Amino acid sequence: MLTFRRATALTVAVAMTLAAVGQAQDEKKGGRRGQGGGGFTMPVLGLLENPDVQKELKLTEDDKAALALLKKELEESDKKFRESLKDVPREEIRGKMTDRTKERDKMVGEVLGSKFERYKQVELQVYGLSFALMSPANQDKLKITEDQKTKIREVTMAAFGGGGGRGKRGEKGDKGGNAGSDDPEARKKAGEERRKKQTEDLMAILTDDQKKTWKDMIGTPITFEVQTPRFGGRGQGGKRPNP
């Protein structure tokens, strides 16, 4: 089982985009939201800083030292990237985020070498199918059709919008059961059930061949728990079934 800080895998990608845009806008206004370091580099290097992930990838001390240097480099380049988004129309943000992710992956790949392939498998397992299906590159690998893309958006938005229903504190969401409960355990359980259903609904959209391709993409399942890197905002713990 994989332990998560964020409420859904979708919020990971949404948070990456909104964090970059929000920080850029706040910095432009002289706000303080952009202060504090990692920006959206954390989803990458935070995962690589996990001891179990490091062990899974068989990282050497030299690898870890190189990643520490890369983290500093990425923090600086991410700051410049956020600044570059200040005046970018929202409809262009996703494309720029995709390009930035490719650039970042290239830099990490240069450090990890042959270990990068396994890292990407672990990353897919940690963030899950819903996160993977938002990537155009992963959609191409899985040969997702336009009809499937529509169905995937419907399932994802239902889980993110209608399924999470926090509303006012103490109120139940539309589909979230105890998602709005004051009881942390009840919220956690509701989140786990919601994410499990989302994954099942997404898997039901895939063909048998696509399911086989997905299995190949994630590789050998990891057995340890992983806490997803924090974005600096509020998160909700929970467990996600193995992909």
N, C-alpha and C positions, 0 to 999 in steps of 0.2 A: 504494500500500500504506500502511496505517496502523500506526505503531509504538506498542505499548502497554507500560505499566509493570506492569499487573495481569495475572494469569494468564488470566482469562476475563472476558467482559462481565458475566456473572452476579456475579462477585465485586465488581464496582463497586457494584451495587445492594445486595448483601448487606453489603458493607463500610460503605456509607452508613448502613444501619440499625444494624448492630452497633457501628459507631463511635459513633453518637449514644447508643445504649443503654449501651455499655460506658463511655464517657466520663462519662455521667450517673451511673452506678453507682459508678465509681471516685471521682468528685468527691464523691459522698455519703459515701464511706468515707474521704475525705481523701487519696486517691491523687493521682498526678501525671499520669495518662494524659491528662486533659483540657487540660493546659498545652501551650502552643506555638502557639496562634493559630487557624488557619483552620477547624478542625472540618470539617464536610462542605460548607462553602461552596466548597472547592477544586475539586470537579468542575465547578462552573459558572464561577467567575471564573478558575480556572487555565486553562481552555480559552480564555477571552476574552483572557487575557494572552499567548497564543501569537502571535508576530509574523505567521505565515502566516495564522492565522485572522483576525487584525485586518486584514490586507491583503485577504483574501477578503470580509470584511464592509465594507470601505472605511471603517474607523473613523477619525474625525478626532481631532485632539489634544484637542478638547473632549470627545469621546466617551470617550477614554482617561482623562481627568481625572475625568469623572463616574463612570466605573467604579471608579476607585481609591477615590473617596469611598464608593461603594456597597459596596465590599469591606469597608471598616471598619465600615459600618453592619450588614452581614450577619454579620460576625464577632461583633459584640455581640449581635445578635438570635439568632444560632445558639447562643451560650453560654446565653442565657436559655431557648431551646428545649430544649437538652440538660438543663438543670436541671428543666424541667417534665416530663421523662420519667422522673425518678427513681423515682416510685411508680406509673407507668403499667404495667398488665399487658401482657405481651409480645404478646398477641393483638390489642391495640389500637394497637401501634406502627406497623404498616404504614399504617393509615388516617391517623394523625397525620403520618407522613412524607409521604404523598401530599398532604395539605393544606399542609404546609410547602413542598413543591416548587412547588405552584401559587402560593403566596404569593411565593416567591422569583422564580419566572418572571415574575410580574406586575411586580415591582420592576425586574428586568433589562429587561423589555419597555418600561418607562417611560423607561429610559435609551437603549435602542437604537432605539426608534420603529419605523420601517418596516424596519429592518435585523434586527429580531428574528426574522422569519419565516425568513430565510436562516440565521441563527444556529441555529435549531432543526433545520434541515435538516442543517447541519454536525454538530451534536451527535449526531443519529441515526446519521450515517455513522461518526463516531468511536467511539461506544459499541456500535454494531451492532444487529442484529435481535433478539438474545436480550434485550438490555437494553430495547429498545423494547417488546417483547411483554410485559414485566412491568407496563407502565403501563396501567391501566384505560382511560385516555383514548385511548391508541394502539390498544388492543384494540377500542374502540368504532369508531374510524376505519376499522379494517380489517375490522370486522364479524366478529370471531372468535366462533365458536360454542362452546358448552360442551364438545362433543366435542373440538374443536381445542384448547381450553384444557387439557384432560386430557393430550392428546398433547404439547403444548408443555411442560407441567410434567415429563413423563417424559423428554423429550429434554434439557431443561435440567438436571434433577437428575442424569441419567446423566453429563452432561459435567462437572458440578460435583463430584459425589460419586464415581462410579465411574471417570470418565475421567481425573481429575487425579492419583489415587493416588500421593501423595508417599511416605507411610509413613515408614519409617526412612530415613535418609540412605543413598543407594547402592542402595536397593531399587527395583524397578520397580513401577509402579502396575498395577492390574488390567487397565486398558485403555490405559494411558498410554505404552506402549513404553518410551522412555528418560526418562520424566517424572521418575523418581527417581534418575537418573544424577548422578554427581559432575561430569560434563562440562556446563558452562553452555550450550554450543552444542547439545548433544544435548537438554537440557531445553527449550531455546528452540524447536528444531525440532519436538519432540514437542508442545509447547504450540500451535504454529502449526497443526500437522496436526489436533489435537484441536478447535481452534476452527473450522477450516475445515469439518470434518465436522459440527460442531454447527450451523453456519450452513446447510449443505446440507440437513441433516435438518429444520431448522425451515422452510426454504423449501419443502421437499417437502410440508409440512403445509398450506401456503397454496394457495388456489385461484388460477386465472389472474387473476381480477378482483382478488383481494387482492394478488397480486404487482404488478399494475399500480398499485394504490393505494400500495403501499410505495414503488415507484419514484417516484411523484409526491411522496410524503412526504419523501424524502431529496434530491430535486432533482438538480441537476447534480453529478456526482461530483467530489470534490476530488482533486487529484493530488499534494499535498504530504504529508509525514509529520507525524504528531501524536503527541506523548507525552502519555498521559493524566495528569491531575493526580494527585499522590500523596496518600494518605490518612494517611501517617505510619507505616504498617505495612510489612511486607516485601512486595515485589512481584517479579514475574518478567517480564523483557522478552519481546517477541514481536511478530509481525506478524499483522495481520488482513486478509483479503481485502476489497476494496471491497464494500460491502453490495449 
